[in-house]
Amino acid sequence: MSAAPGTAPVFSGGTPPGVPVHVGVIMDGNRRWARSRGLPAAMGHKAGADAVRRTVEAAGKSGIGWLTLFAFSSENWQRADDEVHELTGLLRYYLRNEIAALHKNKVRLRVIGDRERFGPETVAAIRDAEALTAGNTGLNLTVALSYGSRTEIAAAARVLAKEVAAGRLDAAAIDESLLARHLATDGMPDPDLIIRTSGEQRLSNFLLWQAAYAEFWFTETLWPDFNATHLAAAVAEYARRERRYGAG
């Protein structure tokens, strides 16, 4: 569910005052971290997976209800074949070896993006992980894989266009709420806070629609070095800001 401009989204779930309901993270800097240590990129991605583990744990403890991690963009397929192979292998390893811990801690896992590009073995692992954790009531963890926000919005527009062409939908009835219900994030609150690591200050095609009223927090820290202290600093900065949703 997305909030209309000028209104603050309201969700139940006991989020503590000053803590964002939904945090999105653009995890950047794995390759630079490895390069600075004379290591192959694969070691940077492995260290990045360790940072994911720390961040998920810290988010759950802080009272954040929703955490969305930008793990692999649709543009990342352009990287060298060996690096893509290492990334997809690490993804499968994470799904198989971390899912039990996520389930034990009542984390619900969702994956958005074009999962089919990862092949049937990975698709099956994702499906099994989502099914296992579907009933969990703790942290909602969403992982964006082979995800691009422009592609997501275009896909939603195509679905609505087909409905109009078939006579099942009046074009005048298409509004922000209806389009939002056709995005991959349907049923999720819009992000309150988006964090990007490694000193870059751009969205890179991540949650473009959903981030319309998000607060941003940037850090020079490379993703493999990100920890609970950094997350706490981002949340503390968020709590100091006044969110007006375009009202003044």
VOSE-755351 format. One record per residue (C-alpha): residue number from 1; z, x, y. Coordinates in nm, 4 decimals, always signed. Layout:
! VOSE-755351
KOLTI    i        up      east     north
KOLTI  NUM         Z         X         Y
...
! end
This chain:
! VOSE-755351
KOLTI    i        up      east     north
KOLTI    1   +0.0000   +0.0000   +0.0000
KOLTI    2   -0.0951   +0.1401   +0.3400
KOLTI    3   +0.0641   +0.0566   +0.6725
KOLTI    4   -0.1505   -0.0791   +0.9507
KOLTI    5   -0.1679   +0.1322   +1.2672
KOLTI    6   +0.1313   +0.0795   +1.4906
KOLTI    7   +0.3623   -0.0270   +1.2095
KOLTI    8   +0.6005   +0.1820   +1.0050
KOLTI    9   +0.5716   +0.1349   +0.6275
KOLTI   10   +0.8876   +0.0024   +0.4661
KOLTI   11   +0.9717   +0.0897   +0.1066
KOLTI   12   +1.2892   +0.0383   -0.0884
KOLTI   13   +1.4311   +0.2971   -0.3212
KOLTI   14   +1.7292   +0.4438   -0.1429
KOLTI   15   +1.5657   +0.7334   +0.0420
KOLTI   16   +1.8391   +0.9031   +0.2483
KOLTI   17   +1.8156   +0.8753   +0.6294
KOLTI   18   +1.5928   +1.1435   +0.7796
KOLTI   19   +1.4258   +1.2207   +0.4478
KOLTI   20   +1.0540   +1.1403   +0.4160
KOLTI   21   +0.9686   +0.8843   +0.1503
KOLTI   22   +0.6441   +1.0603   +0.0641
KOLTI   23   +0.5647   +1.4296   +0.1021
KOLTI   24   +0.2208   +1.5762   +0.0431
KOLTI   25   +0.1772   +1.9487   -0.0144
KOLTI   26   -0.1377   +2.1566   +0.0227
KOLTI   27   -0.0475   +2.4465   -0.2027
KOLTI   28   -0.2304   +2.7444   -0.0553
KOLTI   29   -0.2048   +3.1193   -0.1004
KOLTI   30   -0.2019   +3.1873   -0.4746
KOLTI   31   -0.4943   +3.4296   -0.4608
KOLTI   32   -0.3652   +3.6108   -0.1534
KOLTI   33   -0.0247   +3.6452   -0.3180
KOLTI   34   -0.1863   +3.8072   -0.6219
KOLTI   35   -0.4221   +4.0240   -0.4189
KOLTI   36   -0.1343   +4.1610   -0.2080
KOLTI   37   +0.0295   +4.2780   -0.5308
KOLTI   38   -0.2827   +4.4198   -0.6908
KOLTI   39   -0.2819   +4.1446   -0.9531
KOLTI   40   -0.5627   +3.9221   -1.0841
KOLTI   41   -0.5954   +3.5747   -0.9331
KOLTI   42   -0.4715   +3.4222   -1.2585
KOLTI   43   -0.1268   +3.5739   -1.1998
KOLTI   44   -0.1153   +3.4138   -0.8577
KOLTI   45   -0.1920   +3.0749   -1.0071
KOLTI   46   +0.0778   +3.1256   -1.2711
KOLTI   47   +0.3292   +3.2126   -0.9992
KOLTI   48   +0.2079   +2.9029   -0.8141
KOLTI   49   +0.2908   +2.6906   -1.1187
KOLTI   50   +0.6455   +2.8269   -1.1039
KOLTI   51   +0.6612   +2.7165   -0.7397
KOLTI   52   +0.5523   +2.3687   -0.8476
KOLTI   53   +0.8461   +2.3547   -1.0858
KOLTI   54   +1.0903   +2.4578   -0.8132
KOLTI   55   +0.9457   +2.2148   -0.5616
KOLTI   56   +0.9503   +1.9162   -0.7955
KOLTI   57   +1.3141   +1.9861   -0.8762
KOLTI   58   +1.4070   +2.0299   -0.5096
KOLTI   59   +1.2205   +1.7152   -0.4054
KOLTI   60   +1.4046   +1.5099   -0.6638
KOLTI   61   +1.7412   +1.6434   -0.5536
KOLTI   62   +1.6671   +1.5816   -0.1835
KOLTI   63   +1.5948   +1.2128   -0.2333
KOLTI   64   +1.2200   +1.2306   -0.1680
KOLTI   65   +1.0663   +0.9405   -0.3561
KOLTI   66   +0.7033   +1.0495   -0.3726
KOLTI   67   +0.5548   +1.3985   -0.3942
KOLTI   68   +0.1790   +1.4568   -0.3968
KOLTI   69   +0.0516   +1.8059   -0.4739
KOLTI   70   -0.3023   +1.9174   -0.3912
KOLTI   71   -0.3627   +2.1336   -0.6970
KOLTI   72   -0.7410   +2.1582   -0.7265
KOLTI   73   -0.9953   +2.0336   -0.4761
KOLTI   74   -1.3451   +1.9122   -0.5529
KOLTI   75   -1.4654   +2.2204   -0.3625
KOLTI   76   -1.2695   +2.4560   -0.5903
KOLTI   77   -1.5373   +2.4178   -0.8580
KOLTI   78   -1.7421   +2.6589   -0.6473
KOLTI   79   -1.5065   +2.9446   -0.7312
KOLTI   80   -1.5889   +3.2115   -0.9896
KOLTI   81   -1.6171   +3.0773   -1.3433
KOLTI   82   -1.3389   +3.2983   -1.4774
KOLTI   83   -1.0948   +3.1768   -1.2123
KOLTI   84   -1.1825   +2.8121   -1.2749
KOLTI   85   -1.1335   +2.8748   -1.6470
KOLTI   86   -0.7904   +3.0269   -1.5829
KOLTI   87   -0.6937   +2.7362   -1.3570
KOLTI   88   -0.7929   +2.4702   -1.6059
KOLTI   89   -0.6181   +2.6557   -1.8861
KOLTI   90   -0.3019   +2.6762   -1.6788
KOLTI   91   -0.3286   +2.3037   -1.6079
KOLTI   92   -0.3398   +2.2224   -1.9778
KOLTI   93   -0.0470   +2.4573   -2.0429
KOLTI   94   +0.1566   +2.2905   -1.7683
KOLTI   95   +0.0835   +1.9427   -1.8979
KOLTI   96   +0.1882   +2.0360   -2.2506
KOLTI   97   +0.4929   +2.2478   -2.1733
KOLTI   98   +0.6422   +2.0882   -1.8634
KOLTI   99   +0.5970   +1.7209   -1.9398
KOLTI  100   +0.9100   +1.7021   -2.1571
KOLTI  101   +1.1230   +1.8342   -1.8704
KOLTI  102   +0.9589   +1.5943   -1.6246
KOLTI  103   +1.0226   +1.3037   -1.8588
KOLTI  104   +1.3845   +1.4064   -1.9145
KOLTI  105   +1.4372   +1.4082   -1.5373
KOLTI  106   +1.2784   +1.0613   -1.5052
KOLTI  107   +0.9756   +1.1917   -1.3112
KOLTI  108   +0.6702   +0.9674   -1.3222
KOLTI  109   +0.3430   +1.1620   -1.3259
KOLTI  110   +0.0107   +1.0383   -1.1909
KOLTI  111   -0.3165   +1.2267   -1.1500
KOLTI  112   -0.5792   +1.1358   -0.8908
KOLTI  113   -0.9277   +1.2801   -0.8630
KOLTI  114   -1.2224   +1.3311   -1.0955
KOLTI  115   -1.0300   +1.4263   -1.4082
KOLTI  116   -1.3374   +1.3876   -1.6290
KOLTI  117   -1.4761   +1.7173   -1.4959
KOLTI  118   -1.1994   +1.9048   -1.6783
KOLTI  119   -1.3271   +1.8028   -2.0214
KOLTI  120   -1.1931   +1.5771   -2.2972
KOLTI  121   -0.9021   +1.8004   -2.3999
KOLTI  122   -0.7548   +1.8057   -2.0499
KOLTI  123   -0.8320   +1.4372   -1.9943
KOLTI  124   -0.6390   +1.3524   -2.3110
KOLTI  125   -0.3436   +1.5680   -2.2023
KOLTI  126   -0.3362   +1.3947   -1.8634
KOLTI  127   -0.3557   +1.0506   -2.0230
KOLTI  128   -0.0711   +1.1316   -2.2637
KOLTI  129   +0.1477   +1.2698   -1.9845
KOLTI  130   +0.0916   +0.9652   -1.7658
KOLTI  131   +0.1631   +0.7292   -2.0544
KOLTI  132   +0.4829   +0.9109   -2.1529
KOLTI  133   +0.6260   +0.8986   -1.8008
KOLTI  134   +0.4878   +0.5605   -1.6914
KOLTI  135   +0.8235   +0.3839   -1.7130
KOLTI  136   +1.0260   +0.6513   -1.5342
KOLTI  137   +1.2094   +0.5528   -1.2183
KOLTI  138   +1.2830   +0.8891   -1.0561
KOLTI  139   +1.0517   +1.1014   -0.8446
KOLTI  140   +0.6908   +0.9827   -0.8320
KOLTI  141   +0.4851   +1.2983   -0.8769
KOLTI  142   +0.1124   +1.2737   -0.8044
KOLTI  143   -0.1164   +1.5676   -0.8715
KOLTI  144   -0.4563   +1.5721   -0.6992
KOLTI  145   -0.7101   +1.7372   -0.9299
KOLTI  146   -1.0808   +1.7744   -0.8539
KOLTI  147   -0.9918   +1.5591   -0.5568
KOLTI  148   -1.1725   +1.5201   -0.2264
KOLTI  149   -1.0738   +1.2569   +0.0259
KOLTI  150   -1.4247   +1.1991   +0.1630
KOLTI  151   -1.5520   +1.1332   -0.1903
KOLTI  152   -1.2590   +0.8960   -0.2462
KOLTI  153   -1.3356   +0.6972   +0.0710
KOLTI  154   -1.7084   +0.6853   -0.0048
KOLTI  155   -1.6367   +0.5560   -0.3560
KOLTI  156   -1.4184   +0.2778   -0.2142
KOLTI  157   -1.6910   +0.1860   +0.0333
KOLTI  158   -1.9483   +0.1660   -0.2481
KOLTI  159   -1.7295   -0.0708   -0.4499
KOLTI  160   -1.6874   -0.3005   -0.1517
KOLTI  161   -2.0589   -0.2816   -0.0682
KOLTI  162   -2.1447   -0.3932   -0.4226
KOLTI  163   -1.9045   -0.6855   -0.3924
KOLTI  164   -2.0709   -0.7919   -0.0672
KOLTI  165   -2.4203   -0.7524   -0.2149
KOLTI  166   -2.3202   -0.9668   -0.5146
KOLTI  167   -2.1929   -1.2405   -0.2866
KOLTI  168   -1.8346   -1.2068   -0.4077
KOLTI  169   -1.7000   -1.0728   -0.0788
KOLTI  170   -1.7600   -1.1569   +0.2851
KOLTI  171   -1.8229   -0.8366   +0.4808
KOLTI  172   -1.6077   -0.9773   +0.7623
KOLTI  173   -1.3115   -0.9789   +0.5240
KOLTI  174   -1.3167   -0.5991   +0.4837
KOLTI  175   -1.0273   -0.4508   +0.6769
KOLTI  176   -0.8107   -0.1404   +0.6503
KOLTI  177   -0.5788   -0.2987   +0.3967
KOLTI  178   -0.8615   -0.4002   +0.1649
KOLTI  179   -1.0264   -0.0597   +0.1763
KOLTI  180   -0.6914   +0.1098   +0.1126
KOLTI  181   -0.6489   -0.0966   -0.2044
KOLTI  182   -0.9655   +0.0650   -0.3398
KOLTI  183   -0.8463   +0.4219   -0.2843
KOLTI  184   -0.6988   +0.6384   -0.5591
KOLTI  185   -0.3598   +0.6069   -0.3901
KOLTI  186   -0.3414   +0.2272   -0.4153
KOLTI  187   +0.0205   +0.1290   -0.4692
KOLTI  188   +0.1557   +0.4468   -0.3108
KOLTI  189   +0.3157   +0.4749   +0.0334
KOLTI  190   +0.1221   +0.6770   +0.2876
KOLTI  191   +0.2568   +1.0315   +0.3289
KOLTI  192   +0.5246   +1.0743   +0.5939
KOLTI  193   +0.5086   +1.4531   +0.5886
KOLTI  194   +0.2359   +1.6952   +0.4851
KOLTI  195   +0.3224   +2.0584   +0.4225
KOLTI  196   +0.0691   +2.3392   +0.4084
KOLTI  197   +0.1553   +2.6910   +0.3035
KOLTI  198   -0.0068   +3.0317   +0.3741
KOLTI  199   -0.0496   +2.9912   +0.7496
KOLTI  200   -0.3594   +2.7706   +0.7396
KOLTI  201   -0.3455   +2.4624   +0.9615
KOLTI  202   -0.5991   +2.2118   +0.8340
KOLTI  203   -0.6153   +1.9216   +0.5882
KOLTI  204   -0.9034   +2.0577   +0.3793
KOLTI  205   -1.0168   +1.7105   +0.2699
KOLTI  206   -0.6703   +1.6043   +0.1498
KOLTI  207   -0.5562   +1.2425   +0.2010
KOLTI  208   -0.7632   +1.2003   +0.5178
KOLTI  209   -0.7206   +0.8221   +0.5303
KOLTI  210   -0.3604   +0.8186   +0.4143
KOLTI  211   -0.2437   +1.0905   +0.6560
KOLTI  212   -0.3344   +0.8956   +0.9707
KOLTI  213   +0.0281   +0.8895   +1.0891
KOLTI  214   +0.1757   +1.1755   +0.8878
KOLTI  215   +0.3806   +1.4544   +1.0402
KOLTI  216   +0.2660   +1.8094   +0.9630
KOLTI  217   +0.4646   +2.1227   +0.8848
KOLTI  218   +0.2967   +2.4602   +0.8437
KOLTI  219   +0.4448   +2.7814   +0.7095
KOLTI  220   +0.3177   +3.1371   +0.6723
KOLTI  221   +0.4829   +3.1496   +0.3297
KOLTI  222   +0.2351   +3.1820   +0.0441
KOLTI  223   +0.2668   +2.9056   -0.2120
KOLTI  224   +0.4053   +3.1222   -0.4988
KOLTI  225   +0.7002   +3.2141   -0.2720
KOLTI  226   +0.7722   +2.8532   -0.1681
KOLTI  227   +1.1148   +2.7281   -0.2738
KOLTI  228   +1.3880   +2.4722   -0.2060
KOLTI  229   +1.4857   +2.6443   +0.1191
KOLTI  230   +1.1366   +2.6022   +0.2599
KOLTI  231   +1.1265   +2.2377   +0.1553
KOLTI  232   +1.4649   +2.1784   +0.3182
KOLTI  233   +1.3393   +2.3379   +0.6408
KOLTI  234   +1.0344   +2.1099   +0.6434
KOLTI  235   +1.2494   +1.8009   +0.5845
KOLTI  236   +1.4939   +1.9073   +0.8556
KOLTI  237   +1.2082   +1.9481   +1.1043
KOLTI  238   +1.0729   +1.6079   +1.0017
KOLTI  239   +1.4127   +1.4501   +1.0657
KOLTI  240   +1.4123   +1.5867   +1.4228
KOLTI  241   +1.0811   +1.4233   +1.5110
KOLTI  242   +1.0340   +1.0770   +1.6562
KOLTI  243   +0.7660   +0.8784   +1.4779
KOLTI  244   +0.6057   +0.6171   +1.7015
KOLTI  245   +0.2966   +0.5173   +1.5014
KOLTI  246   +0.0867   +0.5039   +1.8154
KOLTI  247   +0.3322   +0.2750   +1.9949
KOLTI  248   +0.4075   +0.5114   +2.2816
! end
